[in-house]
Amino acid sequence: MKQFWRIIERYYPWLLLLLGVDCFCFIIFWISDIQAFQTLIGLVVLTSILLFSAILFVLNKRETTRRELFRDFLSDPTICNEERLLSVISREEGESIRLLASVLQEHKNESSSMADALRDYEEYVEGWAHEAKTPLSLLTMLLDNRIDEISPSLQAKLDYVRSQLQENVTQMLYYARLKSSTKDYRFEDVNLNDCLGEVLEDYAPLLEEKQFVILNKLQSETVYTDRRGLQFMLGQIVSNSIKYSSDSPMLTISMIHSETADVLSVEDNGIGVKKYDLPYIFQKGFTGDSTDSRKKATGIGLYLVKKMADDLNLRLEATSQWGKGFKIVIFFPKLGSNGGK
């Protein structure tokens, strides 16, 4: 119906001319022979209706073709699509289309150049992150093999630096991984205690430096997910707890089971998040209230946790009370009878 009224509005001068011709024919018939007019009026009306319908059909088909060609031109402003569109429009409209084509082509070239530059930059950053893992591995080997030659205080400092660098490099690599169009996730049954143990071992220097108490309430639970993705999520959550810890920090890990999901809870007793900041903690770059510890934050850790959870089809919930702690809950959906678990 909207298309019909658009056609009426666009071609109403010609339709008015057709109506005028019909009225003129009626008047001529009526003046020349009133009896013949009464006989032929039905035929004239029917002919007018058929002619009017045929004109509307042709105009509708023409308008539909114009719209489709214009849509093809906007989505892909090639010379071929431009010529096809020019063949069904007027000369005045053609000038506008040629101007639009030049603007779209210029924009397309700029977008392509920017995409290439961004791709090169991402490849460089990802390559740098992979290269940075080599000296980190050498530093780890040095700390493990030359422990007797290094003073405990120096070893603790080097371990702290290594852990911070390792976290930053891992974060960078997973950021690139999440942005990639191809994902290499491997879903399997993952033992949570083993997975958590590896994460806590990676962050051991930072946890010891803050004198964290770890309360692990997990038993021998397993969840069906990607192991590396889950480890990355847990690592970022633990790192977040370390950054915003209290004077006597504690980290509690527990799990409950429901009919629809296995629910993993990671809770700390740190400074927490203010109520008005809580809805935004998973947004990229959000750091919340500008306390001393948050001034140095990047606002990327929990954002990556949320992106990874979305990729792994996991649901996150966060709760907090300012000054009393922060808790993140991860919901692992239970597979149905066809899931194979």
Secondary structure in CASP SS format (residue, H / E / C, confidence):
PFRMAT SS
TARGET T0000
AUTHOR 0000-0000-0000
METHOD secondary structure of the structure
MODEL  1
M C 1.00
K H 1.00
Q H 1.00
F H 1.00
W H 1.00
R H 1.00
I H 1.00
I H 1.00
E H 1.00
R H 1.00
Y H 1.00
Y H 1.00
P H 1.00
W H 1.00
L H 1.00
L H 1.00
L H 1.00
L H 1.00
L H 1.00
G H 1.00
V H 1.00
D H 1.00
C H 1.00
F H 1.00
C H 1.00
F H 1.00
I H 1.00
I H 1.00
F H 1.00
W H 1.00
I H 1.00
S H 1.00
D C 1.00
I H 1.00
Q H 1.00
A H 1.00
F H 1.00
Q H 1.00
T H 1.00
L H 1.00
I H 1.00
G H 1.00
L H 1.00
V H 1.00
V H 1.00
L H 1.00
T H 1.00
S H 1.00
I H 1.00
L H 1.00
L H 1.00
F H 1.00
S H 1.00
A H 1.00
I H 1.00
L H 1.00
F H 1.00
V H 1.00
L H 1.00
N H 1.00
K H 1.00
R H 1.00
E H 1.00
T H 1.00
T H 1.00
R H 1.00
R H 1.00
E H 1.00
L H 1.00
F H 1.00
R H 1.00
D H 1.00
F H 1.00
L H 1.00
S H 1.00
D C 1.00
P C 1.00
T C 1.00
I H 1.00
C H 1.00
N H 1.00
E H 1.00
E H 1.00
R H 1.00
L H 1.00
L H 1.00
S C 1.00
V C 1.00
I C 1.00
S C 1.00
R H 1.00
E H 1.00
E H 1.00
G H 1.00
E H 1.00
S H 1.00
I H 1.00
R H 1.00
L H 1.00
L H 1.00
A H 1.00
S H 1.00
V H 1.00
L H 1.00
Q H 1.00
E H 1.00
H H 1.00
K H 1.00
N H 1.00
E H 1.00
S H 1.00
S H 1.00
S H 1.00
M H 1.00
A H 1.00
D H 1.00
A H 1.00
L H 1.00
R H 1.00
D H 1.00
Y H 1.00
E H 1.00
E H 1.00
Y H 1.00
V H 1.00
E H 1.00
G H 1.00
W H 1.00
A H 1.00
H H 1.00
E H 1.00
A H 1.00
K H 1.00
T H 1.00
P H 1.00
L H 1.00
S H 1.00
L H 1.00
L H 1.00
T H 1.00
M H 1.00
L H 1.00
L H 1.00
D H 1.00
N H 1.00
R C 1.00
I H 1.00
D H 1.00
E H 1.00
I C 1.00
S C 1.00
P H 1.00
S H 1.00
L H 1.00
Q H 1.00
A H 1.00
K H 1.00
L H 1.00
D H 1.00
Y H 1.00
V H 1.00
R H 1.00
S H 1.00
Q H 1.00
L H 1.00
Q H 1.00
E H 1.00
N H 1.00
V H 1.00
T H 1.00
Q H 1.00
M H 1.00
L H 1.00
Y H 1.00
Y H 1.00
A H 1.00
R H 1.00
L H 1.00
K H 1.00
S C 1.00
S C 1.00
T C 1.00
K C 1.00
D C 1.00
Y C 1.00
R C 1.00
F E 1.00
E E 1.00
D E 1.00
V E 1.00
N E 1.00
L H 1.00
N H 1.00
D H 1.00
C H 1.00
L H 1.00
G H 1.00
E H 1.00
V H 1.00
L H 1.00
E H 1.00
D H 1.00
Y C 1.00
A H 1.00
P H 1.00
L H 1.00
L H 1.00
E H 1.00
E H 1.00
K C 1.00
Q C 1.00
F C 1.00
V E 1.00
I E 1.00
L E 1.00
N E 1.00
K C 1.00
L C 1.00
Q C 1.00
S C 1.00
E C 1.00
T E 1.00
V E 1.00
Y E 1.00
T E 1.00
D E 1.00
R H 1.00
R H 1.00
G H 1.00
L H 1.00
Q H 1.00
F H 1.00
M H 1.00
L H 1.00
G H 1.00
Q H 1.00
I H 1.00
V H 1.00
S H 1.00
N H 1.00
S H 1.00
I H 1.00
K H 1.00
Y C 1.00
S C 1.00
S C 1.00
D C 1.00
S C 1.00
P C 1.00
M E 1.00
L E 1.00
T E 1.00
I E 1.00
S E 1.00
M E 1.00
I E 1.00
H E 1.00
S C 1.00
E C 1.00
T C 1.00
A E 1.00
D E 1.00
V E 1.00
L E 1.00
S E 1.00
V E 1.00
E E 1.00
D E 1.00
N C 1.00
G C 1.00
I C 1.00
G C 1.00
V C 1.00
K C 1.00
K C 1.00
Y C 1.00
D C 1.00
L H 1.00
P H 1.00
Y H 1.00
I C 1.00
F C 1.00
Q C 1.00
K C 1.00
G C 1.00
F C 1.00
T C 1.00
G C 1.00
D C 1.00
S C 1.00
T C 1.00
D H 1.00
S H 1.00
R H 1.00
K H 1.00
K C 1.00
A C 1.00
T C 1.00
G C 1.00
I C 1.00
G H 1.00
L H 1.00
Y H 1.00
L H 1.00
V H 1.00
K H 1.00
K H 1.00
M H 1.00
A H 1.00
D H 1.00
D H 1.00
L C 1.00
N C 1.00
L C 1.00
R E 1.00
L E 1.00
E E 1.00
A E 1.00
T E 1.00
S E 1.00
Q E 1.00
W C 1.00
G C 1.00
K C 1.00
G E 1.00
F E 1.00
K E 1.00
I E 1.00
V E 1.00
I E 1.00
F E 1.00
F E 1.00
P E 1.00
K C 1.00
L C 1.00
G C 1.00
S C 1.00
N C 1.00
G C 1.00
G C 1.00
K C 1.00
END
